[in-house]
Amino acid sequence: MTSFGFILLRNVRCEQSNCFWQESLACIRRIYPYHKVLIIDDNSNYEFVTLIQDANVVLVDSEYKGRGEILPYIYFLRYAHLFEKAVFIHDTAYIRQPIDDIVARSENIPLWDFANHHWDNVEAEKGLLARLNNS
């Protein structure tokens, strides 16, 4: 088991969005050629999806269609044997430099954040999260 791996959430709707996830994976591979990558497919149109051959990629066709950003949490628990820590990224996020030091520093750290959080509703978020298994 490697210390960390990547969970890449993808949703391919057209040829252009097919290119997005491939570039995201290519960026990971430039820096981390052997780290495990768990790709979660969230309801893609397979007419546009290009298949890849990579022994360190696990592809999961999500059974929870359209659940988006919650899926990495669900599948991290299900595939916990792959890596100790996971970096969750969307199919339009690109890792351009090593992030080992960031991952090693914390149990839970955002790779980026926004200065303004006026839309946050912490109490509602806590209530939703508390309703999940393994919350």
Backbone hydrogen bonds in HBPLUS format (Angstrom, degrees):
<---DONOR---> <-ACCEPTOR-->    atom                        ^
c    i                          cat <-CA-CA->   ^        H-A-AA   ^      H-
h    n   atom  resd res      DA  || num        DHA   H-A  angle D-A-AA Bond
n    s   type  num  typ     dist DA aas  dist angle  dist       angle   num
A0084-GLU N   A0002-THR O   3.41 MM  82  6.92 154.1  2.48 153.8 160.9     1
A0085-LYS N   A0003-SER O   3.00 MM  82  6.23 140.9  2.15 136.9 149.0     2
A0005-GLY N   A0085-LYS O   3.00 MM  80  6.52 144.9  2.13 146.4 154.8     3
A0087-VAL N   A0005-GLY O   2.89 MM  82  6.28 149.9  1.98 145.5 154.6     4
A0006-PHE N   A0036-LYS O   3.03 MM  30  6.46 159.9  2.07 148.1 154.2     5
A0038-LEU N   A0006-PHE O   2.75 MM  32  6.14 165.5  1.77 163.2 164.5     6
A0007-ILE N   A0087-VAL O   2.90 MM  80  6.02 166.5  1.92 144.8 145.3     7
A0089-ILE N   A0007-ILE O   2.90 MM  82  6.24 166.8  1.92 164.8 164.9     8
A0008-LEU N   A0038-LEU O   2.83 MM  30  6.14 150.1  1.92 145.9 156.0     9
A0040-ILE N   A0008-LEU O   2.88 MM  32  6.15 159.5  1.92 149.3 155.8    10
A0009-LEU N   A0089-ILE O   2.96 MM  80  6.37 164.3  1.99 161.4 165.5    11
A0091-ASP N   A0009-LEU O   2.89 MM  82  5.73 118.0  2.29 174.2 167.2    12
A0010-ARG N   A0040-ILE O   2.93 MM  30  6.18 171.0  1.94 166.3 165.0    13
A0042-ASP N   A0010-ARG O   2.87 MM  32  6.05 175.9  1.87 172.0 173.3    14
A0045-ASN N   A0012-VAL O   2.82 MM  33  5.93 165.3  1.84 166.3 168.8    15
A0018-ASN N   A0014-CYS O   3.09 MM   4  6.31 141.7  2.24 146.0 157.1    16
A0019-CYS N   A0015-GLU O   3.18 MM   4  6.53 142.0  2.33 141.6 150.6    17
A0019-CYS N   A0016-GLN O   3.02 MM   3  5.19 124.9  2.34  98.6 112.3    18
A0020-PHE N   A0016-GLN O   3.22 MM   4  6.64 142.4  2.37 142.2 152.5    19
A0022-GLN N   A0018-ASN O   3.45 MM   4  6.58 157.7  2.50 141.2 147.4    20
A0023-GLU N   A0019-CYS O   2.97 MM   4  6.14 154.8  2.03 150.9 157.0    21
A0024-SER N   A0020-PHE O   2.98 MM   4  6.27 155.3  2.04 150.1 157.5    22
A0025-LEU N   A0021-TRP O   2.96 MM   4  6.20 160.9  2.00 149.1 153.2    23
A0026-ALA N   A0022-GLN O   2.88 MM   4  6.07 155.9  1.94 144.0 151.5    24
A0027-CYS N   A0023-GLU O   2.90 MM   4  6.10 153.1  1.97 149.1 155.1    25
A0028-ILE N   A0024-SER O   3.20 MM   4  6.51 155.6  2.27 144.2 150.2    26
A0029-ARG N   A0025-LEU O   2.93 MM   4  6.19 163.9  1.95 154.0 158.5    27
A0030-ARG N   A0026-ALA O   3.00 MM   4  6.23 140.0  2.16 144.5 153.9    28
A0031-ILE N   A0028-ILE O   3.15 MM   3  5.60 132.7  2.38 108.5 119.5    29
A0032-TYR N   A0028-ILE O   2.66 MM   4  5.57 167.2  1.68 167.6 170.8    30
A0037-VAL N   A0056-ASN O   2.88 MM  19  6.31 149.5  1.97 159.5 167.5    31
A0058-VAL N   A0037-VAL O   2.86 MM  21  6.27 160.5  1.90 156.6 162.6    32
A0039-ILE N   A0058-VAL O   2.76 MM  19  6.09 159.0  1.80 159.3 166.6    33
A0060-VAL N   A0039-ILE O   2.81 MM  21  6.10 163.9  1.84 173.3 177.1    34
A0041-ASP N   A0060-VAL O   2.79 MM  19  6.07 174.4  1.79 170.8 172.7    35
A0062-SER N   A0041-ASP O   2.97 MM  21  5.74 156.1  2.03 147.0 154.8    36
A0048-PHE N   A0045-ASN O   3.03 MM   3  6.06 169.8  2.04 132.2 133.9    37
A0057-VAL N   A0054-ASP O   3.10 MM   3  5.48 154.8  2.16 122.9 121.1    38
A0067-ARG N   A0064-TYR O   3.34 MM   3  5.97 145.4  2.46 145.7 141.2    39
A0070-ILE N   A0067-ARG O   3.46 MM   3  6.13 171.7  2.46 135.4 134.5    40
A0071-LEU N   A0068-GLY O   3.00 MM   3  5.87 159.6  2.05 129.7 135.0    41
A0073-TYR N   A0070-ILE O   3.19 MM   3  5.73 129.5  2.46 112.4 123.7    42
A0074-ILE N   A0070-ILE O   3.42 MM   4  6.79 158.2  2.47 149.3 155.3    43
A0075-TYR N   A0071-LEU O   2.96 MM   4  6.16 173.4  1.96 170.5 170.3    44
A0076-PHE N   A0072-PRO O   2.86 MM   4  5.79 138.4  2.04 138.1 148.7    45
A0077-LEU N   A0073-TYR O   3.37 MM   4  6.54 158.3  2.42 142.3 146.0    46
A0078-ARG N   A0074-ILE O   3.21 MM   4  6.50 154.1  2.28 140.2 147.8    47
A0079-TYR N   A0075-TYR O   2.84 MM   4  5.82 150.8  1.93 142.2 148.9    48
A0082-LEU N   A0079-TYR O   3.03 MM   3  5.89 171.6  2.03 128.4 130.9    49
A0093-ALA N   A0090-HIS O   3.00 MM   3  5.43 158.4  2.05 127.0 125.2    50
A0102-ILE N   A0099-ILE O   3.06 MM   3  5.29 120.9  2.42 104.4 119.1    51
A0103-VAL N   A0099-ILE O   3.05 MM   4  6.32 167.2  2.07 164.4 167.5    52
A0104-ALA N   A0100-ASP O   2.94 MM   4  6.09 156.2  1.99 151.1 158.0    53
A0105-ARG N   A0101-ASP O   3.26 MM   4  6.25 134.4  2.49 135.6 144.8    54
A0105-ARG N   A0102-ILE O   3.29 MM   3  5.42 137.8  2.48  98.9 109.7    55
A0120-ASP N   A0117-HIS O   3.06 MM   3  5.49 160.2  2.10 115.7 121.9    56
A0125-GLU N   A0121-ASN O   2.94 MM   4  6.19 159.7  1.99 157.0 163.8    57
A0126-LYS N   A0122-VAL O   2.87 MM   4  6.06 160.8  1.90 153.3 158.0    58
A0127-GLY N   A0123-GLU O   3.04 MM   4  6.24 156.7  2.10 144.7 151.0    59
A0128-LEU N   A0124-ALA O   3.02 MM   4  6.30 155.8  2.08 148.1 154.0    60
A0129-LEU N   A0125-GLU O   2.93 MM   4  6.12 167.0  1.94 155.1 158.8    61
A0130-ALA N   A0126-LYS O   2.89 MM   4  5.99 152.2  1.97 147.6 155.0    62
A0131-ARG N   A0128-LEU O   3.18 MM   3  5.43 144.6  2.31 102.5 112.4    63
A0132-LEU N   A0129-LEU O   3.12 MM   3  5.50 163.9  2.14 112.3 117.4    64
